[in-house]
């Protein structure tokens, strides 16, 4: 899947050679420090500067005697054919089912994210460059922080390494799996296909790996731009999203769940720290203490990823009650209600709005599991992170 070129400006103070894989230049004054608890030094809605590359020069206009109607017609035909090819490629990318749909509610990895395992990720210790030029190990990043030229961090993902995507050392500095996309002078390509990457054979494979979802879908490490988990900006039409999800979960239209009232970006469903998740042993553990690979209650319901999410402050928080348990979740969380139907918590008679996310916990958590179900102490069952991808075929098979 082709990534959009963010067209970053090349530093004019650094020397560049043909062997340099990226053209971002040296960034002075970089400090190795922890991610600040609050990071307001950059506007998360700030747009990436427009491309600075010049357009191709217009062909020199010849004399009127040399300009024939036939030449003009041929030129127009060539342009039309090229336009058709480009439009066909775009249409194919947007409907190939490979995932990577933009927006914070379509969360499914493409070539930098694999449903079968850890996918394309970084081991712990790789330092991400933030907008204040500090470098923070990827596993210690806070959702909501701002990546240098990469936008706001929407999610920090911890995954189990699957061993099928070996580590490479890129540009003699960054350890990253071979299928991860990196931007070079010629465009985006998998790390494993780059001349600047070498397989790492003498390193023990990590148990866990990490990835990010950022608002601009890019990650800056060691002055090199990598793709995030989502990989592309393809904001889909949101109208009716909630109804379509619930229709698939329940197998028939749910007339009690209205469609979304707008096409604004939607926050992800999430849980507060301390939410007791049921394990296959019958015991429970707080959601923030789970690890990828843990077995949840249910047949082969294994945790694929533990995710820390950034939740907008205007998001409403609900208390969902079943039997003696009360679970705090955000308004977009989907639950298997006591009548046997899947629905959004804000449409459930068992849920009560208690305030905005800004008034609650700073950290919010979600899970991605093999069965796409999250069993909670007290008998409640919630849908996982992956369910909000409306194109996922698991609706009729797993839920």
N, C-alpha and C positions, 0 to 999 in steps of 0.2 A: 504494500500500500504506500503510495507516494505521500511524503510529508510536505507540508507547505514550507517554503523557505522563509524564515523570519527576517532575512535580509539585514543582518546586523552590520553596524558601521565598523570598519577596520581601523584599529589604532594607527595613527600616523607617526607615533613616536617610537615604534618598535620595528626592528628589521624583520623582513619576511623572506623566506626562501621557498623554493619549489617543494621542499621536503616537509614543510609545515602542514599538518593535517587540517588545522583550523585557522581562520583568519581573524581571530578576535584580539590578538595582541596581548602583551603583558599587562597585567593589572597590578599596579603598585600598591603598597601599603596593606596587603592582605594579612589579616590577623587570624590566628587559629584560636578561636574562642567558642564558647557555647552559644546556642541560639538564645537570644534574649527572650524573656518571658512575654514581653510585648514588643511588637515591631511595627511602628507606624511611620517609618521613614519613607515609605513609598506608597503611593496610591494604588491599591490592587486593581482598580479599574483603568489604570493608565494604559493607553494603547501603545503597542510596539511601533516605533518610528517607521514611516513608510520606506519603501525601497529607495535606495539611492542610486541604483544602476541606471545608466542613461539608456534611452530608447535607441534602437538601431537608426543610423543616419538614413534619411530619405535618399533614394537613388537619384543621382544627378539627372535632372530633366533634360532630355535630348532635344534636338531641333524638331520642329513640327513635321519635317519631312520624314524623320526616322520613327515617329510614333504612329504606329498603325493601329487600326481598330482590332486587328487580330491579336496583336501583342497584349493589348489591354484585356481582351476577353480571356486569353490564356491565364493572365495573372489573376483575374477575378476567380476563375475556376480553381486555381491552385489554392487560393485563400479559403474558398468555400470548403474544399476537400479537407484542408488542415483543420478548419473549425469543426467539421463533423467528427473527425478523428478525436479531437480533444474532448468534445462533448460526450462522445461514446465512452472514452476512458473515465471521465468523471462519473458518469452514470454507473459504470461497472464498479468503481470504487465505493460508491455510496450504497450499493445493493448486493455486495458479494457475500454478506453474512459473516465476514471475518471479524466483526467487532470493531472497537475503536471509535464508536460514535461519540462526538463531542457533547459537551454539556455535563453538568454534574450529576444527572440522574441516569444517564446511559453509561454504565461502567462495566466495560468488558474488554479484556485485553486483546489486541491484535497481535502483530508479530513481536511486540515487546511484552506480551502477556499471554500465557498459555493456560487453558483450562486444565490441562493434565498435570501441571506441576508448577515449579517456581517460575518458569518462564524467564524472560530477559530481565535481569536485575543486577544489583550491586551487592557485594558482601559488606558486612559491617565495617565501619572505619573509613569508607570513602567519603571525602569531605565535599559538601555542596556549598557553592559560593552564594552568599546572600547579598541583598541589595546594599548592605552597609559594609561590604567587602570582608566580612568575617566568614570563616569556613567552619562548618559544623558537620560532624559525622552524620551520615544519613539516618542512622537509627535514633539519633537524639533530636532530630528536627521536630518542631512543633507545628501542627496544622494552623494555618493562618499567617505564618511567616512568609516573607517575600524573597523569592529566588532572584539573584541578579539576572536580569533580562529573561526571566522565566515565569514571572507572575506569582500569584499567591498559591501557597501549598494548600490544596483541598483535602488531600488524604496522604497519610504515611502508611505504607503497606509492609507488613512483615509476612513472609511466605516461607514454606519449606522448600529447600533446594531439591530439585528432582534428579539431579545428576545427569540428565540427558542433554543439558546445554552447558558445556564446559566453560570455565573461566578463560578469559584472554587478558593479556596485559596490553592496554592501548597506549601508544606513544610513550612506552617505558614508564608509565606513571599510574594509570587508572586500571583497576581490576574490574572487569565487567563480563557478563556472559556474551557468547559469540553472536547470538541473534539480536542483541540490542542494537537499535539504530543510532548512528552517529552522523553528525554533519561534517562533511569535508568540503574542500573547494569545489569538487564536482557534483555535490549534492548529498543526499542522505543515502546511507548504505549500512548493512549489517556489519557489526564490528568484525566478525569472522571473515568477511570478504575484504577487509581493509589491508593495505600494504603496511600500515602502521601498527598492526596488531599481531601478537604472537600467542599461540596457545600456551596455557600454563599447565605443565604436566607434573611438576614436582611439588605443587601445592596441594594440601589436603582440601577436598571440597568442603565448603562451609555447610553447616547444618541449616542455617537460615539465610535468606537473602532479603533485600529491601528494594522497594521502588516507591515512586511518588506519583500523584496526580496533581498537576498544577494547572492554573487557569490558562496558561499559554502553552501547555503540553510540552514543555522543554525543561531540561535540568542542566545546569552549568556546573561542571566539575573540572578543575584544573584547566580553566580557560577553554574547555572543549564542550560543545553543546551536544547533549544526548536527548533522545526522545523520552517522554514520560510514559506511564502505563497506557494512557489513552491514545497518544500518538497523533491524533489529527483533530482539526476543528471542523466538525460537520454537524452543526446544530440542527437537529431534526425538528419537525413541527411537533409541538407539545399538545396541541388541542386534543382533548379526549384521552390523554395518556392514562390517567387513572382508571377510567372505565375499561380500556382495552386490557390493562393488566389484570383487573379483577375478573373480567370475562374469561380470561384464560385460566386463572386460578380456579374459578368455580365451575367452568364448563358451560355456563349460560349467563345471559346478561344479568347484572345485579342492578336492579332499578333503584336501589336506595343509595347508590354511590354516584354523585354527579360528576361530570367531566371537570377538568381544570378550567378555571374561569379566565385564565390568561395564558400567554405563551412566554412568561418570564422564566428565568432559570430557577429550578426547583431545588430545595435542599434535600439531602439524603436522609432517609430514616436512620435513626441512631439511638443508642442506649447510653445512660449515664454510667460512670464507673460504679462498681459494686453490684451491678445486676447479676443475680445468681443464675449461672447457666448449668443445666443438668448434663452430667457426664454419663457414659454408658455403665459406670459402676453404681449409679444411683445416687451418688454424691453430687454436690454442686461446687462451683468455683466462680469467683468474680470474673466478669468478662475481660477485664484488663490483665488478668493473670493467666489467661489461656495462651497456649502456644500452637502454632501451626503443626498439624499432625495429631492433635488431641482428638479423642473419640467422644462424640456427643451421644446422648441418648437417641436410639434409633439404629436401624440396620445400616452399617457402613456410612454413618453420618460423621465425616471427618472434617476437621477445621482445615481449610485450604489457606486462609489468610486472616490475620487479626489486623484490623484497620483502625487507626485514629483519624477522626474526621474533623474538619473545620465546619462549624454550623453557624450560619448567619444569625446575628443577634435578634433579628425580627422573627425568627422561627418560634412557633408556639410549642410549649412542652405540655405533654399530657401524662396523667397518671392512669394507667390501665389496671383494673382490678379484676382478679379471678380468684375465687375462694378466699384465702387469707393473704394472698400476695398482692403487692402494689408495685408495678414496674413503671419507671420514668422513661419516656421515649419522646422523640420529636414527632411533629404532626404528620410527617410523611411515612411513618412506620406502618407496615402492613401486618395484620394479626389474623390468626385463625380464630374467629369469634366463637362464642359459646353456642351459636346456632349452626355451626359447621360451615359457615361461609367465610372466605377471606375478604377482609375489608380494611380500609384505612382506619387507623385508630380514632381519628376525629369524627368518623361516622358511626362509631360504636357506642352503644348505650352503656358500656362498661368503662368508658374513658371520660375523664374530666380534665378540662384545660386548667393549668395551674400557674401559667406565666410564660414569659419569654425566655429563650435560651440564655440571654445575657444575664438573667437572674439565677441561673443554675450553675452546674459544673462547667469548668473550662474545657475539659477533655470529654469528647464523645467517642463512642466505640461502635463498630459494626463487625460482623463476621461474614466470611464467604465460606460456605460449606459444600460438601459433595452432594448433599440432599437438599440444599437450599432452604433448610428449616433450622430454626434456633429454638430449642426447647428450654423453657425457663422454669425455675423452681415455682411450684404452685399450680402447674398444669398448663400455663399459656405456651403457645407456639407462635413464633414470629417468622416472617419471611426474611431471608438474608439479603445481602448487598446485591447479589447477581440478579435477583428476581426483577429488579426495576429495568432490566433490559428487555423491552417488549418483543424483541426478535428471538429471544432465547427459546428453544424448543422444549425446555424442561418443564414448562407449565403443565402440559398434559401428562408428562411421564413421571415427574417427581413429586408434585404437590397435590 
